[in-house]
Amino acid sequence: MRYVSTRNNSKEYNFENVFLKGLADDGGLYVPKSLKKYSTKELSELKNLNFNELSTEIIGQFSSNFISKDKLKSLVKKSYSTFREKEVVKISSAGELKILELFHGPTLAFKDIAMQFIGNLYEYYLSKNDKKINIVVATSGDTGAAAIDAIKGKSNLNIFVLHPNNKISSVQRKIMTTVEEKNVFNIAIDGNFDDCQNIVKQMFSDLEFSKSINMSGVNSINWARIIAQAVYYFYSYFKLGKETISFSVPTGNFGDVFAGYLAKKMGLPIDKLIVATNENDILHRAISKGDYVSKKVKETLSPSMDIQLASNFERLIYYVKNSDSEKTANIMKKVKQNSYQIEKNDLDIIQKDFLSESCNEKETLDIIKKNYEENNIVLDPHTAVGVGAATKLSFNDCIVLSTAHPCKFPNATNNAINKHEKLPDELQHVLDKKENFQVLKNSTEDVKNFIKSKV
């Protein structure tokens, strides 16, 4: 399979380029030049596969020129061997809604599913190439922890994680900053997540710098993350055995819900993808009325969604514009100027696949309380937003993606039900362990200098 950039599709790339770079040199995102679309008959042949087998099948569609099927199979098996669920994910119920639990990995978040695989994929690449890679990633809370767990202690790999200082939960931070391996560097930026992400993008765009440190990225813009996440859409569809299905997805950067869109484009009979946001509702405003103008980021109880510029939305724009990279590049200039309004024709196309809703802080707490009282389950605040969006839209018969374990957000559950879930035994140590992170100004140059001093 060959890949192109959303901002210039005249040049082609292979999976190795796409995986290692993450972001294209022109600032665009990589997408496949063409997609495998499964027929109804082919889908029926996949329905009895377990999660590992399905991962090998789906990921293999995109990476066969990089890794053999047998090697991919062993990497997938290794990646998910540490998960607390044998089948990696689990489906439970909250009243009429189905909950897809994606938090059974080592750092208790859905990011583990893609990140554990990516960590092993880097190791596979480096075993064949005499290189050293420096991974730089921005996190709104969960990506950084998942990336660190996947990369820590691996030879010829360093990881630098930027998080917004004092704007993620203490448990999210401690899972990252108590790691002692020498190849892990945590950086707290005096700003918000969008500032962190902007610094990373600027470093990628500085080709002299990014090449000098052999820089790679594992944010949700990395195509390897998207394809690994698409797997659980297929898996849950097969498990429920319905003709068609909808998903409610709490999302900030549009990566997880874009993975669902990819699954639909590959032939999975998904009806609607519900984009669930908190008060940082740019995606809800965009999908419901075409308003893609960012506002000031609000701090909420669901910090992983405290984002105003959803990077992966660019991929949707590219497909809505019928794979016209010139039009996409022009739109992204408007996004940068904070002046993009989605045209009516484009919005009609988007709304064939997507619906959206947002929940404010009071609604989020009320949803946690209601589900605890009525269903005896504790939802993390992000999952609560997903439940709230589905309920508001009267989509009672759908799957809500549960993106994180509630123990990571004690403030939210304490406020809602005067209770917080315990960390699993294997993570209890992070609560009292010494933290190690560097606080830096919101400055690309300062971050560059710090990284250069460590590599």
PEQUI-V630078 format. One record per pair of residues at least 6 apart in sequence whose ideal C-beta (glycine too) atoms are under 6 Angstrom apart, sorted by the first residue. I is the first residue (numbers start at 1). GAP is how many residues later the second one is. D is the distance in Angstrom with one decimal. If there is no record, write none. Layout:
<<I/GAP/D> <I/GAP/D>>
//
This chain:
<<1/31/5.5> <1/61/5.6> <2/10/4.5> <2/31/4.5> <3/10/4.5> <3/15/4.8> <3/27/4.7> <3/29/5.7> <4/29/5.4> <5/19/3.8> <5/21/5.5> <5/23/3.7> <6/22/4.2> <6/23/5.0> <6/25/6.0> <6/308/5.4> <6/312/4.1> <6/319/6.0> <6/322/5.0> <7/19/4.8> <7/21/3.2> <7/318/5.5> <7/322/4.1> <8/18/5.2> <8/317/5.3> <9/316/4.2> <14/51/5.7> <15/48/4.9> <15/50/5.8> <15/51/4.2> <16/50/5.3> <18/12/4.4> <18/205/5.0> <19/205/4.9> <20/196/5.1> <22/195/3.3> <22/199/5.9> <22/200/4.4> <23/181/4.5> <23/198/6.0> <24/6/5.9> <27/178/5.9> <29/192/5.4> <29/285/5.3> <29/286/5.5> <30/193/5.1> <31/284/5.8> <35/230/5.7> <36/25/4.8> <37/229/5.9> <37/230/4.6> <38/228/5.9> <38/229/3.8> <47/191/4.2> <51/36/4.8> <51/37/4.5> <51/184/5.6> <52/24/5.1> <52/25/5.7> <54/177/5.6> <54/180/5.8> <54/181/5.5> <55/21/4.7> <55/176/4.8> <56/16/5.5> <56/17/4.8> <56/20/5.3> <58/172/5.9> <58/173/5.0> <59/168/5.3> <60/9/5.6> <60/12/5.6> <62/165/5.0> <75/45/4.8> <78/42/5.6> <79/37/4.2> <79/38/4.3> <79/41/5.2> <80/8/5.0> <82/24/5.6> <83/21/5.0> <83/22/5.2> <84/20/4.4> <85/19/4.2> <89/13/5.6> <89/143/5.3> <90/11/4.4> <91/7/5.7> <91/9/5.8> <91/148/5.8> <92/7/4.8> <94/277/5.4> <94/281/5.0> <94/283/5.9> <95/280/5.8> <96/300/4.3> <97/303/5.5> <98/301/4.6> <99/301/5.4> <99/303/4.9> <100/136/5.1> <100/299/5.2> <100/301/5.2> <101/301/4.9> <102/8/3.6> <102/301/5.8> <103/6/5.6> <103/301/5.3> <103/302/4.3> <105/7/2.6> <106/6/5.9> <106/43/4.9> <107/38/4.1> <107/39/4.9> <107/42/5.1> <107/68/5.5> <108/297/3.8> <108/300/5.7> <109/33/3.8> <109/37/5.8> <109/295/4.6> <110/293/4.5> <111/31/4.9> <111/32/5.1> <111/35/3.6> <112/34/4.8> <114/111/4.1> <114/114/3.8> <114/115/5.4> <115/31/3.9> <115/32/5.4> <115/35/4.4> <116/34/5.2> <117/111/5.1> <118/100/5.7> <118/106/5.4> <119/31/2.9> <119/32/5.3> <122/35/5.9> <123/31/5.6> <126/30/4.9> <132/24/4.6> <133/24/5.5> <133/81/5.3> <133/83/5.0> <134/24/4.8> <134/79/4.6> <134/81/5.5> <134/321/5.5> <135/24/4.5> <135/81/5.1> <135/83/5.8> <136/24/4.8> <136/64/5.6> <136/79/5.7> <137/10/5.3> <137/24/5.5> <137/81/5.2> <137/82/5.5> <138/24/4.8> <138/58/3.8> <138/59/4.3> <138/62/4.7> <139/22/5.7> <139/24/5.0> <140/53/4.1> <140/164/4.8> <140/167/6.0> <141/27/4.1> <141/31/4.2> <141/162/5.0> <141/163/4.4> <142/162/5.3> <144/17/4.0> <144/19/5.7> <144/32/5.0> <145/30/4.3> <145/31/4.9> <147/71/5.1> <148/28/5.5> <148/31/5.5> <148/36/5.4> <151/6/5.4> <151/8/4.4> <152/27/5.5> <152/29/4.1> <152/32/5.3> <153/28/4.6> <157/26/6.0> <158/25/4.8> <159/25/5.6> <160/25/4.7> <160/291/5.6> <161/25/5.4> <162/25/4.9> <162/27/5.4> <162/34/4.1> <163/25/5.9> <164/25/5.9> <164/27/5.9> <164/28/4.9> <164/29/5.2> <164/32/5.8> <165/23/3.9> <165/25/5.3> <165/274/5.8> <167/132/6.0> <168/135/5.1> <169/239/6.0> <169/240/5.5> <171/237/4.8> <172/236/5.7> <174/256/4.4> <175/255/5.5> <176/10/5.5> <177/9/4.9> <177/258/4.0> <177/259/5.8> <177/260/4.6> <178/252/4.7> <178/255/4.0> <178/257/5.8> <185/269/5.8> <186/251/3.7> <187/251/5.3> <187/253/5.6> <188/249/5.2> <188/251/4.6> <189/6/5.9> <189/7/5.1> <189/251/5.9> <189/253/5.6> <190/251/5.6> <190/252/5.4> <191/251/3.8> <192/105/4.5> <193/114/5.4> <194/114/5.6> <194/115/5.3> <195/247/4.9> <199/245/4.9> <199/248/5.4> <202/242/4.7> <203/6/6.0> <204/6/5.4> <209/239/6.0> <213/242/5.3> <220/33/4.8> <220/35/2.9> <220/92/5.9> <221/90/5.0> <226/33/5.1> <229/27/5.9> <229/30/3.7> <230/29/4.4> <230/32/4.9> <230/33/4.7> <233/27/5.0> <233/30/4.0> <234/29/6.0> <234/34/5.9> <236/163/5.5> <237/8/5.4> <237/31/5.8> <244/25/4.4> <244/27/4.9> <246/25/4.6> <246/26/4.4> <246/149/5.6> <246/152/4.0> <247/13/5.4> <247/26/5.6> <247/152/5.1> <248/26/4.0> <248/28/5.4> <248/138/4.6> <248/141/5.3> <248/142/4.0> <248/150/5.7> <248/152/4.6> <249/7/5.5> <249/8/4.1> <249/152/4.9> <250/26/4.6> <250/132/4.3> <250/135/4.7> <250/136/4.2> <250/153/5.7> <251/6/4.7> <251/24/5.9> <252/53/3.7> <252/55/3.7> <253/54/5.7> <253/57/5.3> <253/58/5.4> <253/59/5.8> <254/56/4.0> <254/58/3.9> <254/59/4.8> <255/57/4.6> <257/16/5.5> <257/18/5.6> <258/54/4.6> <258/57/5.8> <260/13/4.9> <264/6/4.3> <272/83/5.1> <273/80/5.9> <273/81/5.2> <274/81/5.0> <274/115/5.3> <274/116/5.9> <275/8/5.0> <275/12/5.6> <275/79/5.8> <275/81/4.1> <276/109/4.9> <276/110/4.5> <276/113/3.5> <277/6/5.2> <277/7/4.7> <277/81/4.5> <278/22/4.7> <278/24/4.8> <278/27/4.9> <278/107/5.5> <279/19/5.0> <279/21/5.7> <279/81/5.4> <280/17/5.8> <280/18/5.7> <280/26/5.3> <280/27/6.0> <280/28/5.8> <281/77/4.0> <282/12/5.6> <282/26/5.2> <283/27/5.5> <284/72/4.3> <284/74/4.3> <285/6/4.1> <286/6/4.3> <287/67/5.1> <287/69/3.9> <288/68/5.3> <290/51/5.5> <290/52/3.7> <290/57/4.7> <292/48/4.6> <292/50/6.0> <293/45/5.6> <294/14/3.8> <294/15/5.7> <294/44/5.8> <297/9/5.5> <297/11/5.3> <300/6/5.7> <301/60/6.0> <301/63/5.8> <301/80/4.5> <301/111/4.2> <302/79/4.1> <302/80/4.7> <302/83/5.7> <304/78/5.9> <317/11/5.4> <317/14/5.6> <318/10/4.6> <320/26/5.0> <320/29/5.1> <321/6/4.5> <321/7/5.6> <334/6/4.1> <355/38/5.7> <357/32/3.7> <357/35/4.7> <357/36/5.7> <359/26/4.7> <359/29/4.0> <363/25/5.5> <364/17/5.3> <364/20/5.0> <364/21/5.9> <365/50/5.6> <365/51/4.3> <367/17/4.2> <367/20/5.4> <367/21/4.8> <368/11/5.3> <368/16/5.0> <368/48/3.8> <369/47/4.8> <369/48/5.6> <371/6/5.6> <371/8/5.4> <372/6/5.8> <372/45/4.8> <378/28/4.6> <378/35/6.0> <378/43/5.5> <380/24/4.6> <380/26/4.2> <380/29/5.2> <381/28/5.3> <381/31/4.1> <382/21/4.9> <382/22/5.7> <383/19/4.2> <386/14/4.2> <387/13/5.3> <390/8/5.5> <390/10/5.8> <406/7/5.5> <406/15/4.6> <407/14/4.0> <407/15/6.0> <407/16/5.0> <410/10/3.8> <413/6/5.8> <413/7/4.7> <414/6/5.3> <440/6/4.9> <440/7/6.0>>
//
